Amino acid sequence: GTGLANPRRPRGPRRAVPCPARPGADPTAIMPAVSKGDGMRGLAVFISDIRNCKSKEAEIKRINKELANIRSKFKGDKALDGYSKKKYVCKLLFIFLLGHDIDFGHMEAVNLLSSNKYTEKQIGYLFISVLVNSNSELIRLINNAIKNDLASRNPTFMCLALHCIANVGSREMGEAFAADIPRILVAGDSMDSVKQSAALCLLRLSSTWRARTSALTCPSAPQGVVTAAVSLITCLCKKNPDDFKTCISLAVSRLSRIVSSASTDLQDYTYYFVPAPWLSVKLLRLLQCYPPPEDAAVKGRLVECLETVLNKAQEPPKSKKVQHSNAKNAILFETISLIIHYDSEPNLLVRACNQLGQFLQHRETNLRYLALESMCTLASSEFSHEAVKTHIDTVINALKTERDVSVRQRAADLLYAMCDRSNAKQIVSEMLRYLETADYAIREEIVLKVAILAEKYAVDYSWYVDTILNLIRIAGDYVSEEVWYRVLQIVTNRDDVQGYAAKTVFEALQAPACHENMVKVGGYILGEFGNLIAGDPRSSPPVQFSLLHSKFHLCSVATRALLLSTYIKFINLFPETKATIQGVLRAGSQLRNADVELQQRAVEYLTLSSVASTDVLATVLEEMPPFPERESSILAKLKRKKGPGAGSALDDGRRDPSSNDINGGVEPTPSTVSTPSPSADLLGLRAAPPPAAPPAPSGAGNLLVDVFSDGPAAQPGLGPSAEEAFLRFVCKNNGVLFENQLLQIGVKSEFRQNLGRMYLFYGNKTSVQFQNFSPTVVHPGDLQTHILSAWPGPLAPVDGGAQVQQVLNIECLRDFLTPPLLSVRFRYGGAPQSLTLKLPVTINKFFQPTEMAAQDFFQRWKQLSLPQQEAQKIFKANHPMDAEVTKAKLLGFGSALLDNVDPNPENFVGAGIIQTKALQVGCLLRLEPNAQAQMYRLTLRTSKEPVSRHLCELLAQQF
């Protein structure tokens, strides 16, 4: 769990190491000393026995013996004293940490909470924090014990209770103590250590409480309490920034006092001659939640603080110890991050750039990494771009000489960010040179960047063609389809480069070792524009064909299919090659090829060349028209590869006015692209390169994206709540039901009459296998008599980064109002995990759309006229009122939409029958939108009262 006095924070790659948080008044200072009598000899002997076991079997045997002994002690007639309970609970905890399941001893641990001895109470809380989950039956007893400790006014016990609440961190605990913890935080008689723990506990439970900024407001508040409170306020600011705007001036005021103070002024909070470094960093991060202050006085004071930090960075160090430089640099880099975030002070931006430039040659690798990373962002600012460019030689040298691959990758990112028309050739040539020896892990990314820069800043198109062909020659295995598709688009769209491209690619194909991507590019370009170089005897039509065909048998099926399309193009461009090519197509290896795509192409191309007249052949195989302008698919691929949030760094908003984005950025569409591929039309009429498959997820970031047709999966922390996700499934069958940092659950379902089948996809987003992964379906109340569900088979293990599928068969026996629940339990890193979700199975899933004439509809409407058969709701629109979207939602709800029934054409009328095994329930609906008032009136009539009300509620929530 999270230790509250010193919360641990995950480190990113190559980040500067922040020094451990100084809590101010250390909670351990008030903890009683542990006497020698508290040493548990039996526990020490047991641990020693386990360590001395020679085999796994011996260890299990010793553990089973100890478990039997502990169980007998707990069940014995003799009451155990606190010391014995503590000792046995510690043994159970040790056994659990070895990876064994513990199914008893929880009540004894809860009993330890009522002890007045610190060591016994501490062990009780430790056991509960590790082994008890939020769904335990003991949670009420635990909450009562915690409440007693919070009310005890004993600071030691209060801190233990707060630590436990934060470590368990369940919604139930958050709700149970939502009033108590804030009261402790702002109480005047609470000790500083207790206030710190309370603030950090609220940070853990921040979704259940809204903070006050009193800790920042009070000038006399201890720095330790302020440090903890700022962490809480920052978290809340990110969720509700408008509610905490008043903290900006308070944060600036507090930061100003720290920055302008001498190390002796804050002696208790000075770390190696740096005053309050953790609080300074947290205040700077808090300010990054907002734009620059509007108040001129506050803004001036903040600029003065930032300048002071930059000035202090130039001063000689006051200590040679690494802790001093770490603390000083932590504040400096956070200051630079704030300057970059504001992007409004040219002087500060240039100064920040110059300061980072000094770090580029620092002997400390972490500092070089951070400097390169920060300068990537500075390069996107119009104020500091030129200052960044002055360091180009240093960055190029880092790309060549750095031993750490992550630093070299940041250097490549910076070269990409600082590139413009003036230095494009230098940067591209250096990247190409580096590519020959680059690490395999970053080669594809370097290829994409070179391709984008060559296109964006091409001085002339011949240079662009040469660059891309060099890319293929140097790193052909890492040149994705997007890259060579792109060069084909640009060559097709530019008449002035077509001849040069044909000549260059013809020369490249003459190399003895030629990459397959080069063959693809050569096949396409020569098939389209080979006639432009046919006048040279060295590249006559027979020579072109012979050169391409010499590569044919070494290529994959996809490339051979493309070359067959090139051959039929040759027959149109060069009639003198017709006999030779027909001989190739007629060969048994083609007409009887085991691959059906190659066989069919050979048959159809041979027939076309034999039957069609010259005019028909010229019409069918004419040169492809220019491609329509669209965003570069290479840039889109790089954005996907870099992940969310990389868009601004890649397009960077600082478009060089001199960049000429060849053809404005075009991308093939299936109707116009002519590059042959195995899945293309056999005659090459729509022989488009197939869309590139989405890249395999790095780690397991988005395991289920490719499963659903409704759009990309939700990102961790940004997805809807469980209830919102459930409601979205009312009108659709596919999507992501749940997602957090560990697990992603997707659903794909189909329903017919009263039967349904649901595919559940469990994606492990970590690199570790989930232990004891067990999803089960729960039927609350008597739901089992209304709906049946069954798993056809066991679930495969959910390995790290993997996705497994489970099928659920569903049968609707009678109408129902509450959905079944999906309970998922597993262990991750030794800690139990559990969650309960509503399965997206609602009564409307068993709708059978029914078409009705207007007369039949009104007749049936009148028959369902009893008050209990009608449900009506008038409600305000929660989404934009769009007729097409409304129609799509009603169809997704399951009813048929009836045209020309309602006298008002703006209204929607639907009909359907809910199919259950026991009976059928007819349903009629009418939705009346009022665009002027932004209101809806929804009326439903069914033959069963509960169904009318339930369907009305479900459907109303969709608009």
N, C-alpha and C positions, 0 to 999 in steps of 0.2 A: 504494500500500500504506500501511499504518499506520506512521508514524514513531514509533519506540519512545520516544525521549527526550521527545517532546511529542505524545502521541496526540491525534488530532483527534476531536471528538465532534459528532454531528449536532445542530444547533440546532432547538429547537421554535419555534413562532411567538412572537415578542415575549418571548423569555426574556432575563433579564439577561445581559450579556456577561461570561462568566468570563474572568479574566485568564489568559494563557498559563502553562502549568505550569512551575514552576521545578524543574529536575531535580536540584538539589543540585550534585554534582560534574559539571560539564558534560562529556559524552563528547568534544565537539570540542576540549576543552582538551588531550587527549592525542593528537590527530591531527596528523601531521606537516604542516608548511607545504608548500604546493604551489609548486614553483620555476617560474621563467619557462620553463624548458625543457619543462615539462609542458603548456604551452598548445598546443592542436592546431590549427595554422594551416589544415590541409586541411579540417578540420571547419568552421571559421569561414567559409572560402571557399564550401564547399558550402551551408551555411545561407544565406549571403548570396545565392548564385545562386538558391536556391529562392524567397527573398523577393522577388527582382527579376523573377520570371516574370510575364508579362503575362496568361497564360491558364492554365486547367487543363491543356490539352494540352501547353503548354510545360513545366509542372511535371512531368507524367508522363514526358515525354521526357527531362528532366534526371535524374529519379530512375532511370529504366531504364538510362541511360548509366552512372550511378554504381553501380547494382547489378551491371551487367556487369563493371565495373572491379574491384569488391570480390570478386566470384566468381572472377575470373581470378587475383587476388592470393592468395586462399585456396587455389586449386588449383595454383598455380604450383610450380615445383621449388625455388625459393628460399625458405628458411625465413624467416618473418617474426619480427621482434623484438617485444618486449612493447609498445613504443610504437606500432608499426604495427597490431598486433592491437587495441589499445585504441582507436585512431583509427577503424578500420573498424567495430568493434563499436558505437562511438558513432554512426557514420553510420547503421548498420542500425537502431539504437534510435530515432533521429530520424525515419527513414523510417516506422517502425512507428507512431510517435506521430502522424504525419500521416494515418494511416488506411489504410496499405498493408500487405498481408500479407508477412511475412518467413518464408521456408522454409529458410534456411540460416544459417550463422554461429553456431549454438548451441554446437558443439564448441569453436570458438575462444573463446567467452565462458567456457566451463567451464575451458579452459586458463588463462585469466587468473586464475582463483581460486588457482592454485598459485604465482602471482607473489609476490615479497616486497616489491614496491612498493605502497604504499597506493593510489595513484591507479589503477593497473591492476586491483588486486583489487576496488576500489570499483566500477569500471565493470563488471567481470564479475558482481558480485553484483546490480548494478542491472539489467543485461540479463536475468539469470535471474529476478529478482523480477517483471519485467514480462512477459516473453515465454514462460517455461517453465511448463507446467502440470504438475499432479501426476501425470499419466499418461505423462509423457515417458519415453523409453527412457534418457535421460541422468540420471534421478533418482538412480541408484545412485552415479554418478561425483560428482554434486553433493553427495550426502550424505557421501561420503568426504572431499571437500575441506572441507566444513563441520566435520566431525569433527576434521580436522587443525587447523583454526583454533581450535576450542574448546579443544583440548588444548595449543595453542601457548603459553598464558599471556601472549600479547601482547594487552593490553587493547583496542587498536585493532582488531585482527583479530577478536577475540572479539565485540566489539560489532557489527561488520559481519556476522558469521555469525548472531548472534542476530536482527538486523534481517531478514535474509533468511528465516530460519525463520518469523518472525512474518508477513512479507509473503506468503509462499507459503501458509503455514497449512494444509497438507494433513494428512490423517490419517497418511499414510506418514511424513512428517517428524515428526509428533507422537510416533509410536511409536518412530522411530529414535533420537530424542534425549530420550525420556521420562526417562531416568536422568541424562543429562549436565546438562540445564538446572537441575533442582533442586539438583544437587550444586554448581553454580556459585553459585546463589543463597545457599546457606547456608555456603559455604566461607569460612573466616576470612581467607584471603589474597586473596580476590577484591576488586578495586577497587570503590568505590561505584558508579561509572558502569556497570560490568559487572553488578553486582547489580540496578541499576535496569532495565537492558535485559533481564536474565534474568526478573525479575518480570513485566514487561510482555509478554515473549514467552510466559510461562506463561499470562498472562491471555488471550492470543490462542488458546492451545492448551488452555484450561481444561478441556475435556471429556476430556482424556487424562491429567490429573494431579490429585491432591488435595493441597492446600497445607498447610503447617505455619504456625503463627502466631508463629514465632520472631522475625520482624521487629518485631512488636508487643510481644513479651515483653521484649526487651532494651532497657533504658532508654537505653543508649548508642548504639543503632543510629542512623545518620544519618537526618535527616528525609527526604532525597531517596529513600533506600531504603525507608523506611516508607511514603512516599506511593505508590510503585509497588506495594509489597506489599499495601497496603490495597485498591487497585483489584482485585488478584487475589483477595484473601480475600472481598471483597464479591460478586464474581461467583460464587464457589463457595458462599457462604452462601445465595444465592438458589436454588441447585440442591439443596443438602443442608444446610438450616439446623441440623438437630440435631447435625451433626458438628462445628460450629464455635461452639457456645454459649459456650465458654470465652473467646472473643474479646470478649465484651460488657464484662467488667470491665477487660480490657486496653485496649479502645478508650476507655472512660470515663476511665481513669487518664491515658492519653495526651492526651485532649481537655482534661482538667482542667489539665494542665501548660501546654498552649498558651494556653488562655483566661485563665488567671490570671497569665500571664507578661507582662512589659512588652516593648515592641517591641525594646528593646536586648538582652533575654535571648536572643532567637533572631535575632541580627542578620543572619546569613547567609541566613535563610529568611524575612525580613520584607519584605513587598511594600507599599511606600507606607504605612508605619507600621502595617500589619496583620500580626501574626505568623502565619506558615504558613497562609495562607488556604485553599490547595488541600487540604492535609492535614486541616484542620478540616472542610471540606465533605465530604470523603470519609469521615471518621469518623462524621459525623452521618448520612450515607447508609447506612453500614454498620449503625448502630444501628436504622435504620428497617426492617431485615430481621427484627427480633425485637420481641416485646411488652416492656412496661416491665420492668426488672430485678426479680427477686424478692428479691434481697438488699437489705435496708433501707439498709445503708451505701453500696452502689453506687448505689442509686436516689437517696439523699440527695445524693451527690456529683454525680450527673448533673443533678438539679434545680438545684443550685447553679450548675453550668456554664451551664444554659439561662437562669437569671435574670441571670447576669453578662453574657451576650450581649445580652439585652434591655436591661440597664442601659447597656451601652456604646453601643447604638443611640441613646440619648437624649443622649449626650455631644456637644459641639460637634466638628465634623470637624477632624482634625489637618492636613488638607491640602485644598486646593480642587480638586485634580486629579481627573479622572474615574476614574482607576485606583484611587484610595483609596476612593471611594464604591462602585465596583463590587465590590471585594474585601470591603468591610465589609458591603454588602447581600447578597452571595452567602452569607456565613455566616449573616446574619440570616434570610434566607428559608429556608435549609436548617434552621435551628433551629426556625422556625415550623412547617415541614413535620413535624419530629419531634414537636413538641408536639401537632399535629393527629393524627399517627399514634397517639400514646399515648392521647389523649382521656381522660385520667384526672386531670388537674391543673386544677381550675376556675380557680385564680388565674392560672396561666400562660396558659390559653386566653383569658381576658378581657384580659390584658396584651397578648397577641399580636394580638387583635382591635383594641385601641386603637392599637397601633403601626401596623398595616395601615391603619387609618382615617386616620392622618397622611399616608400615601402616596397616598390617593385624590385629593388635590389637588396632588400634586407636579408640578413642571414637566416631569419626565422621563416620557415616554410608557411606556417599558418598566416603570418602577416602578408606574405606575397599573395597567397590565395585570396585573402579578404580584400586586398587592394585591387586585384584584378577583377574580382566580382563586383565591387562597388563602382569601379571605373566603367564597367559595362553599362551600368545604369546612367552614369554621368554622360556617357557618350550620346545618349538619346536626347539630352537637353541642348537646346539651341545656344544657351549661354556658355556651356562648357565643352561643346564638341571640339572646337578648335584646340582648346587646351589639352584635351585627351590625345589628339592626333600628334602632339609634339613628342609623345612617348612611344611612337610606333617602333622605333629601332629596339628599344628595351623589351617591348612585348614580343617582337619577332625573335629576339634572342632567347626569351623565356620559352617560347614554343620549341626552340631547337635544343636547349640545354637543360631544362628542368627535368629532374629525375622522377618527380611525382606526377603520375598520369592525371590526377585531378587538377593540378596546377596547370599542366599543359592544356587541358580542356578549357579551363577558364581563360587562358591566353588566346586560344582559338575563338572563344566567344567574344572576347574584347576586340580582336582584329575584325571580326564580322561586324561588330557594333560600330567601330570607328571608320569603316570603309565608306568612301564616297568617290565621286568621279575622279578626283585628283590623285588618289592613291590606289585605285581598284586594281590596276595591273600588278603593282608591287605586292599587294596583299594576296591576290589570287595566285600569283606565281610562288609565293612563299608557302601558301597552304598546299599547293600541288607538290612542292618539294617535300614538305613535311609528311604528306600523305603516303609517300613511299615507305616511310619507316614508322608510321603512326600505329598506336595500339589498336588492336582489332576492335576493342569495345567502342571506340569513338570514330571509326572510319566512316561508317554510314552517315553520321552527323556531319563530318567534315565534307563529305561528298555533296550532301544537300546544300551546305552553306556555299561551297564553291560554285555550284550550279546556279544558285540564286544570285550571288554577287556578279557572276559572269553575265547573267541575263540583264540584271538591273542596271549595271554600269558599263555595258558593252560600248567601247569606242567605235567599233565597227563589227559587223556580223561575222566576218571571217575570223576575227579573234574569238568570238563566242563559240563558233563551231570548233575551232582548234582546241579551245579549253575543254569542251565537253568530250571530244574524242580523246584528249589526254586523260581525262577522268576515267573513261572506260578502259583505256590502256593500263593505267596505273592501278586502279582499284575496281576492276570490272565486276567482281563478286559483290561489291557494296553499292553498285549503281542500281537503284531501284527502278521499277518500271516508270515511275513518274518522271525521272530525269531523262530517259531516252525518249519517252513520249513527247516531252517538252521540246527537245531539239527538233523532232520531226514536225511539230506544229509550227515552230518558228521558221524552219526552212520552207515549209509549204506556204507560209504566209508572205515570204519575202522573195520576190523574183530576182533581186540583185545578188542573193547569196546561193541560189540553187545550183548554179554551175560550179561554184567554188566548193560547195558541200559535196557534190557528186565526185569531183576530182579528188578531194581530200580523203573521202571515205574509201574510194577505190584504191588509193595508195596505202591506206591503213590496212585494208584487207589482204594486201600482199605480204604482210608479216607472217612468218612461219607459225608463230603461236598467236592466235587471234582469239580474243574473248568472244563468247557467244553473243553478248550484248552488242558488240561491234558488228557481228554478222546480221543481227536484227536491224540495226540502224542502216547498215549498208544495203541490205535487201530492200528495205522500204525506199530509201533515197534513190538507188539505182533503178528500181522499178518505176518510180515516178519521173525521175529527171536524168536517167542514164543517157538519153538521147542528146543531152547538152555536151557530153564529152565523147560521143561516139565518133566524131570526126577525126580524132587522134588515133592513128593506127595502134598505139600502145594500149588504148582503151576502147577498141572496136567492140561491137555487139558480141561477137563470138568470144572475145577475151573476157568481157564482163560476165557472160554466162558461165564460162569455164571456171572463172575465179570463184564465183558464188557457189557453183555446184561442187567444187572441190571441198567446201566446208559442210556440205549437206549431210553427209553420213556421220559427222562428228557432233551434230547438234541434237537438241531435245525435240520432242514431237511438236511443241509449240513453235519453235523456230523453223522446223521443216515445213510446217503448215504455212508459215509466212513466206518462205522461199518458193513454195508452189504457187502462191498468189503472185509473187514477183515474176515467175516464169511465164504465166499467162499474160502479164503486163508486157513482158518482152516480146511476145508474139505480136501484140498490137503495135509496140514501138519499132520493132525490128523484124519485119516479115522474113528476112533471110535466116532467122534462127528457128523458124517454125518447125522444120523437119527434125532438127536436133532435139528441140524441147518436146515435141510429140513422142519422140522415141523414149525420152526419159519418162514421160507420163504413161506411156504404154507398157513400160517394163513391169514384169511380174511383181517386183518388189513394191511397186506403187499400187497397181490395180488389185493386188491380193494382200495388201498390207494388213497386219493384225490390228492396227489402230484404225477404227472406223472413220475418224475425222480425215486422216491422210488418204484413206482409200476413197472416200466419197469426193474429196477435192480432186484427186487424180482422175476419177471417172468423169466428173462434171466438167472439169477444165478441158480434158481431152475431147469430149463431145462438143463443147462450146467452140473450141478451135477448129473442129472439123466441119461443123454444120453451119455456124454463123457466117454471114457475109462480112466483107471488110468493113462496111459501114456499121453494121450491127455491132461487130466486135469493138470498133472505135467508140461507139456510144456507150456500150456496157463498161468498157475499161478506160474511159476518159480520165484525165488528170483530176485529182480531188480538188474541190474548191477550198478557199481559205477557211480556217476554223473561226468560229465566233469568239468574241472576246469574253474571257472569264478570269476569275482569280487564278493565279498560278497554283497548280496542284502540288508543285514542289514546296512552296511556302506553306501550304496547308499541311503537308506531311511533316515538315519540320516543326510546326506548331504542335501537332499531335505528339511528336516524339519528345518535345521539351515539356509537355504536360500543361495543365491549366495554369493560367497566369503568365504564360510565356509570350502571349500575343503581343503585348505592348513592347516587350524587349525585341521582338522580331520585326514588327512593322515600325516600331519606335516613333511613329508620328512625325519624324524628322525627315520627310522625303526630300531627297536632294533634287532641287529643281532641274539640275543638269542630267539626272538619270533618265534613261530613255526606255525603261521597261519594254523590251522588245515586243512589238505588236500589242502593247497595252496589257499583256498578261492573258493568254488564251489557254483554254483547256479543251480537250476533245469531247465531243458529244457523240452518242452512239449513232446518230443519224448522219454524221458528216465525216467521221474519222476514217481513214483508209488503211491504217496499219493492219495487215492480216493477223489473225490469231486463231487458235484451234476452235474457239467458240463462235467465230464470225461466220457470216454468210459465205457460202461456198464460192460465189462468183466475185467476192470482194466488193459487193455493192454497199455493204454496211460493215466492212471488216474492221471494226473498231477494237482497239486494245481493251480487254476487259478491265473494269474498274479495279484498281489495286485493292487487295484485301486489307482490312484494317490491321495495323501492326499488332503483333502479339503483345499482351499487356506486360509491362515491366513489373516485376514482382507479381502482383495480382491485382493491379489497380482497378481494372474495370472488367471483371471476369464475364459479365453477362451481357455486355453491350451488343454482341453479335447475335444474341438469342432472340431479341425482341424487335418488332417492327415499329414500335411506338416512340422511338427516340433513345438517346443515350441514357445510360444509367446515372442515377443521382450521385453526386460526389459526397464523400464523407463529410459530415458536419453541415452539409448544405441541403440535404434531402428533406422531404416533408416528414412530419411526425407520423407515428404509426397510424393514428386515426385518419389523417389527411391522405396517407397512402392507401388506406382501405377504401375511403370514399372515392378515390380516383378510379378504382376498379369497378364501380357500379356500372359505368357505361363502357368499359373496355375489359379485355380478357388477358392482355399481355402487359408486362412491365416489371419494375422493381418494387417489391413489397416492403423490403427493409434493408437498411445499410448502415453499418457503423465502421469503426476502424478495423475490426476483425473479420466481419462476416457480411456477405451480401446474399440476399434471398430474392430470387426472381420467380415469376409465375407466368406460365403459359397454359391457357385452359380452353376447352371446347365443350359445348353443351348441346344436347339434342333431346327434345322432349323432356322426360324426367330423369335423364342420365347425363352424367358429366365426367370428364377426365381432366385432371389437373396435373401439369408437370411442374414440379418444384425444383429449382436449381439453387444449390448451396455453393457459394464461392468463398473459398478460404483466401482472404486478402493478406495473410501473413506468410512467412516462410516456414512455419512450424505446423506439423500435423495436429489437428484437433483430436484430443483423446476422448473416448467414450461418447462420440457424437451421436445423439439420440433425439430425433424429432418425433413427436407423437401428436395425434389429433385428439382434442378434448371436446366432449359434447356437454356443455353446461346444462344443468337441469334435466328435463326430459327430452332434450333435443335428439337423443338417440332414437326416439320413436318417430321423429319427423324426417330425419335425414341419416343415411348410412354412408360411411366412408371406410375404405380399406386400402392398405398398402399391399401391392402384389408381391413384394419381395424385400429382402434385407437391403440396407444401404451400404454402399462401398465406403471405405475410410476416406476422410476428407484431408488429403495431403496439403502441405503448404503450397500456395499458388495454384491449387487445382480447383476444379468445379465438378460436382457430382449431381446427378439427376435422380429424382424420386417421383414416382407416378402415384397419384391418388385417384381411385375410382369412387364416384359419388352417385348416390341414388336418392332422389327426393320422394319420400313416402307420403308426407302431408305438408301443407303449408306451414312455414316457420317464420319467426321474427328475428331470432338472434343467430348469428353465424357460428359455426364451429371455430375452435381455437387451435392454433398451432403452437405447441410448446417445444422449444428447442433447448436442449441441455448438452453441455460439453465442457471439457477442461482445456484451458489454454495456459501454458506456462505453469501448470500445477494448480492454478486457481479455477474454481468452478465458475462457469458462465451459464446464465439462463435467461431466456426471454419468452414472452407469450404474446402472440399476435393473433388478430382476427383473420381467419382465412377469407379471401374474397369470394365467398359463396353466399349470395343473396337471392331472395325469392325470384327476382326478375330474371335471373340467369336461366330459368326454366320457362321463359316466355316462348310461345309459338305465335309469330306474327300472323295476323288475320286480316285479309282484304275484305272490305265491305262496301256496298253501295250506300249512297247517302240515305236512302229510304230505310234500309235495314239498320243503319247505324242509329238513326233517331228512334226507330221502333224499339231497339234494344235499350237505348238510353232511357226511354220512358219506363221500360219494364224494371229498370234498376233505380226506382225513384224513392225507395224507403230511406229515411234519414240515416240509418246505420250503414247503408250501402254506399254512401257518398262521403268522400273526404275532400275538403277544399282548403287551400292555403293561399294567402296573398302575401307576397314577400318582395323585398327590394333586391334588385339585381346585384350580385357580387362580382360579376364579370361583364365585360363589354357585351352589349346585346347585338349579336351577329346572327342573322337568320340561318346561314349555312352551318355555323357551329351548333346552333340550337337543333337543327335538323339532324346533324351527325350524332348529337348526344341522345336524342330520342330514339334514333335507330339503334344506337349502341345499347340503350336501355332494354331493347328487345321488342318493342311494339312496331306494328306496321303503321306508316304514315298514310293517311287517307287524303287524297286531293279532292278539291271541289266539293267538300262536305260542309265546312263552316261558311256561313255567308260572308264573314270577314276574312279576306285572303291572308291577312297578317297572322291569323291564329293557326295553331297546329292541332290536328285531331289524330288520335291513334287508337288502335285496337289490337288485342291479343288475347291468348288463352294461356294461363299458367298450368303447366302439365305436372301433376303429381301422380303417384301410383294409386292413391285412394280416390281422387276426384280431380275434375278440371274446374278452374276458376276463371270465368270470363272477366275481361278488364277493358274498360273504355276510358280514354283520357282526353282532356282538352286543356291546352296551354295558351293563355291569352297574354301576349306581351304588350306593354305600354311603354314605347320608347321615350315618349315625352316625360313621363314620370319616373322612368327607370324602374318599373315595377312589373311583376308577373302575377297572374292569377292561375293557379293550377287546380283542376278538378278531376278527381278519379272516382269512377263507379265500378265496383266489383260485386260479386254475389256473396262475398264474405267480409264482414265489417273489419276485422283486424288487418286483413290484406289491404283494404283500401287505405287505411291510415298509414300502414307501414310503407306502402309504395309511394304515397304522397310525400312522406318525410324523406325517403331516399332520393326521389327525383328532384324535390325542391332544393336539396343541398348541392345539386349539380349546376345550378344557375346563379 
